[in-house]
Structure formats: C-alpha cells, structure tokens
C-alpha cells in the first residue's frame, strides 16, 4: 500500500431515525443521575432534519417513553421555548433556541474558524466537498463543510450532521490515533450496521485497518457510508499531540475511482491537516476530549 504520511514536522503535523435504545444503553445508574433530564434530552433528540415535525406518539416511541411522559416533557419544553406546536396540527418541532446550545459549544472551538479558509483552498483545487468533523461517542459530528458538487448524490451533510465513526473517513482518521482502550470503546459504543454493501463492521478487521490508517496518515473510505461516495480524511492534532478532529474531502465514485482520488488529493489533504494542526497549536487550541 502506498504511504502518503508527511514527514513529522516537530510532530505537528438517518432517513435515519434516532436510536433511542442506543441512547439509553449503558446509562449511568445511581443517586447522581437525574433520569427526567435524560428523558427530556431523548425527546429533543427524537427530531431530525429529515423529520423535523413529529406527533406526540412518534416522539414517545423514539424516546422510549410512554405517551403521558412524552406529553409532559413536550409541554415543559414548549414552556421553556425549545419546542413549539405546529399551528393547526397535532405536531411538534424544535425551535431555533436549540441552536443556541449547539453554537455556544462550537463557538468556543477556534478550530472551526481556523479551518474554514483551509477548506476553501481545498475546494478551489477541485475537491467537490471539504469537511471538518469531531468524534463524539462513536459518531462523527460535522462542524464545518463546504460543498460545490455532490448534489446528484443527494448527500445532505451540513454542520451538525452525525454519522457513524466506524464507517467514515473522518471517524477512522481520528480513531486510528487513539489509545487502544479508547479506540475499542468508541468502536463498541454503538451498533456497527452495514450501511452499504461495502461497509466494514467486523471489529477485528476494523482495528487492523486502523493500524494501516495510522501508518499511512490518511483514511480512505469507498462507498461505506453512502453508496456512490468516496471520502479521504487526515487527522488534526491539538496541543497535547492527540487527535481532536479530522479534515476530509469527498467525491462521487462515478466521477473518479477511489485510487485516483487518493493519488490526486492525499498530498494536499495531508498538507492542509498539518497546517491546521500547527495553526491550532499556535493558537493554544483545544485538547482531545475538549
């Protein structure tokens, strides 16, 4: 396998439905846990960008609570301003107040503002889409994305989109540099389902593949998350030299074979990741897990 890793420059180099069963799997028990808050967040997480308006019964089913509990939770969230009733219907939807929580978290990350011009340069060099993502409990969360092409694939990825880490280039680029115990925990934190015929789900094979990713410094995923989509990603390292995020490029598999996509974009992607790592460290950037 061809190796693309850059020289170490001072080591700086769902229609998905909310899986409520996964949300409660392994939940903490004991007197220090407020289960009503846990339920309230499951209610909020029942809504998705594909199905932003839900009936009470749909919310209850997704959040794994009975209708009476869902009713009380929704009415409380309406009172607090995080949920609203859709006029002339029996449906509910999230309000823009929810965005304040998410963007308050993103706003503290210098990473996003530092990354944007770097993503723009990659797109200007011919990459149809460039993204920045972080790892969160076995999933990749996109915190920045620029896209010029890809509409024909109906790929709807935006800031805040979550996808499984085990099947994504961004996820693998980060997972490859985690300590063994943390890596295994992330891979086992959610069910590993076959999203496409190409999706690798076997834990032993995934961990062997991640060793290759760490050796090469780059992760290539060919139609494992979405049929017809090829993605390439490289990790970004924070102030403690641990992976805090990854930057990725994506293209239609029909437009360019995976091997050619890697040959064409591996070097600029690795250079961009190294530049972003150095910029983040110089700015006193976030540490892994922040």
N, C-alpha and C positions, 0 to 999 in steps of 0.2 A: 504494500500500500504506500502510495506517495506521501511523503511527510511535508507539511507546509508550515510547521511551527517556526515563528520568528526567533532570532537569537534573543536570549533573555536580557533585556536592557536594564541591568541592575534589578532584575526580577519584576520590573514594572510592565513589565509588559502591561349549544345544547339546543334540528330543533332540540337542543339539549334541555333536559328537564333537571331541575335541582334534585340531587340525590340526597334526600333527607336522611335516609338510613345511614349514608356515609357521614353525614353531618353529626350524627349522634354516636357513631362508632367510636368506642374508646373514650367516651366523655368522662370528664373528671367527676368523681363522687365525693361526698362529704359535706361537712358543715360550711366549707369555704366557697361553695358553688351556689349561685342564685339561679335555679333552674327556670324560673319565669323569664329571666333575661335571655337565657339560652333559647327558649321557645320563641321569644319575640324576634330574635335575630334569624331564626329559621323561617319565620313568617316573612320577614323582609327579603330573605334570600330566595323565596318561592317565585318572585317576579324575575323575569329575564327580558333582555332586549327583544327577543323574538315573540314573547308573550307578556307584554307589559301590563295587560289588564286581565284580572282573574276574578272568578266568582269566589264567594266565601268557601264553598265546598272544595274548590280546587286548591285554595290556599291551605286549607286544613289537611288535605291529602298529601300535598308536597311537604308540608312542615311536620307531618306525623303528629298532628294534634286533632282532637275532636272538633266538631263544628262550633260547639259552645265556647271552647277555648279560643278558637280562631276568631270568633265574633268579638270576644272581649279584647283580644290582642289588637285586632284591626281597629276597633273603636278607640282604643288607647293611642295607637299610632296616628290615627286621624286627629285626635285631640292635640297631640304633640306636633303635628304638622309634617310627619314623614310619609303619610299615606293619605290619599283623598278618594272620595267616592266619585265614580264617573257619572256625570249628570244623566238622568233619565235611564239609568241601567242599574243592575244589581252588582256591578263590577267595582273593583278597587284597583288603584295603581299607585306607584311611588310618586312622590313629589320631588321637585328639584332640591329640596332641603337635604335629601340624602346625599347629593353631590358634595355638599359642604364637608361631610366627613371624609369622603374619599379624596377630595382635592386638598384638604388640610394635610392628609398623610403624604400625598405626592409632592405637595409644595415644599416640604422640608428636604426633599431629595435634590441636591444640586445636580445630581446625575442627569435628571431629565433635561434641564436647560442646557447643560454642557453637551449632551448627546445630540440635540436637535440639528445643529449645523453640520455635525459629522454624518448624520443620517442623510441630510440634504446632499452632501457631496457624493455619497454612495449612490443615491438615486440618479444624480446628474451623470454618473459614469455608466448608466444603463441598467441598473438593477430596478426591476418593476416595483419592488416594495422593500422597505427597510424598517426594522422594528427594534425596540428596546424592551426587554422583559426581565422580571424578577421572579424568584421562586417563592411560593407560599403554600406550605402544606401539601406538597405533591402536585401542585399546579403551577403553571406559568401565568403570570398576570402581565399583560401588556401595559406599559406606562408611557410609551411614545410610539407613533407609527406614521410613516409617510408612504403613500401608495400612488403610483401613476397608472399601472396596468392592472391586471388580475380580475377586472370586473366580469369577464366572461366565465370565470370560475365560480362566481357568486361567493367569493370568500369575504365574509363580513367580519373583519378583525378591526377593532378600534381600541382606544385607551380604555382599560378596564376589562377587556375580554379575558377570559380564563380558559386555558386548555390543559390537558394532562401533560405533565412534565416528561413522563417516560417515552412519549411518542413524538415529542417536539425537539427541534434542533436547539432552541434556546434552553429548554429543560436539560437536555443531555450535556450541553456545553457547561452548564453550572454544576450539575450532578457529578460530572467527571472529576471535579477538583475538590469535592467534599471528602471529609474523613469517612472511612469505610462504614462506621456505625451510623453516621448521619445519612450517608448515601442510601444504605439499606432501608432506614426508617422512612425516608422520603419516597422510595420506590414502593414500599409496602403501606403507605398511608392512605391509598385509595385503590379500588379495584382496577386491575390492568385489563381493559377490554380491547378487543380488536376493533378499532375504528375504521380500518380499511383492510383489504386482503393482505397488505404489506406490513401491518402493524406488528412489531415485535413485542411480545408480552412476557416471555419466559424470563424469570428473574436471573437465572444463571447466565443466560445469553446476553441479557441487558448489561449486567455488570462486566462481562468480558468485553462487550462493545465499548463501554465507558472507559476501559483501560486504553483502548485504541484512540478514543477521543482525546484523552489526556496526553497520550504520546504525540499525537499529531497537532494538538492545539485547536482543533476545529471539529465541529459535528455536522454531518450531512444526513438529512432525512429525506428520503424519496417516497412520497405518497404514503406516509404512515399516519399522518393526522388527517389529511384531506386528499381524496383521490384527485390526481392531476396537479398536485402542488409539490414542488421541491424546495427545500429550505437549507440554508447553510448558516451556522452560528459560531461565534467565538466568545469566550468569557471575558468579563471585565472584573478587574481586581481592585479591592478597596485598600484602605490604609493599613490593614493588617495582612495584606497579601492573600486574602481569601476571596473567593468569587462572590460578588454582590449582585451581579446581573449578567446579561449576555446581549450581544447585538447580532441581529440576523438579517439575511437577505432571502427573498423568496421569488420564485418564477414559476410560470406554467411549465409542467413537464413536457407538454406537447411542443413548446417553443424552443426548448433547449434540453438535451439529455443531461441527466444528473452529473455524469462525469465531466462534461464540458462546462457545466455551470460551476462546478468546483474549480476546475482549471482556470476559468476566467475570473472568478471573484474571490478565491481563497486569499490571495495576497492582499488585495485592497481591504478585505474584511479584517484580516489579522492586523494590518497596519492601523485601521480605524479603531479596533479594540484596544490596541496598545496605546494609541493617542488618548483615547477616552480614559483608560486606566491611569495614565500619567496625569491627565488634567484633574481627575477626581482626587487623586492622592495629593496633588499640589494644593488643591482647594480644601484639604482636610476632610476628604469625603467620608461617606458612611462606611461602617464596618459590616461584615457579613452578619446577617441576622438582625440588622437595624430596621 
